[in-house]
Amino acid sequence: MLAWVFLILLATTVPFPSGLVETGPFPADKLVHFGMYAGLGWTVAGALRTGERGRAAVLAAAWCLGLLFAAGDELHQHLIPGRDPAVGDWAADAVGFTAALVASSLRARARAGVDAAEAGEGGAPPGGGGTDAGA
């Protein structure tokens, strides 16, 4: 997780030649922002493997910290030649980070359901249950 944070900070601290990023209604740099922060969100979610109890609170705290980190990362670009902070970039960061947390949470929930089914915690077996009325 820290390596991913370092990678983001390294990438956003390098001076950027002007005109390199395409402009238009949906510049390609938004996909880069989304991808970088989706990767961060996925690693954060993986590092926060907790039981079902309390997971929502942990993920909510991680989400807040992730969005604050993204905002700080955008603001620090004001100090880097050729870079400017942008609300659109922060929004792409936030969507990527959020999407990864949600995807990881859904994956964890699906895996928990599979594990429970494999352990036999799915209720009565098919065919009516375990009572023998003829005995």
C-alpha positions, 0 to 999 in steps of 0.5 A: 500500500505504501509503495502505491502511495509513493508511486502516486506521489512520484508521478505527480511530483514530476514537472509536466510539459505543457500541452502534453495532456489532451484536452476536450470533453473527457481528457485521457488524463482522467483515466490515468487518475481513475486507474492510479486511485483505483489501484490505491483503493484496491490495495487499501481494501486488501490491507484492511481485511477485517471481519464483517463486523465493523467493516463498514466503519473501517471502509468509511474511514479509509474512504475519507482518508483516501479522498483527503489524500487525493485532495492533498495530492492535487493541491501539492501540484500547485508547487510543481512546474507545469502542473495545476490542481484541478477539481476534475482530476480530484473527482477522477481520483475519488471515483477510482478510489471509491470504485475499488473500495466498492468492488473489493467489498462486493468481492469480500461479501461474495467470497464470504457467501461461498465460504459459508455455503462450503462450510454448510451454513446455508440452512437445511439441506435440499429435500426437506431437512434432517428429521425422520418422521418414520422413526 
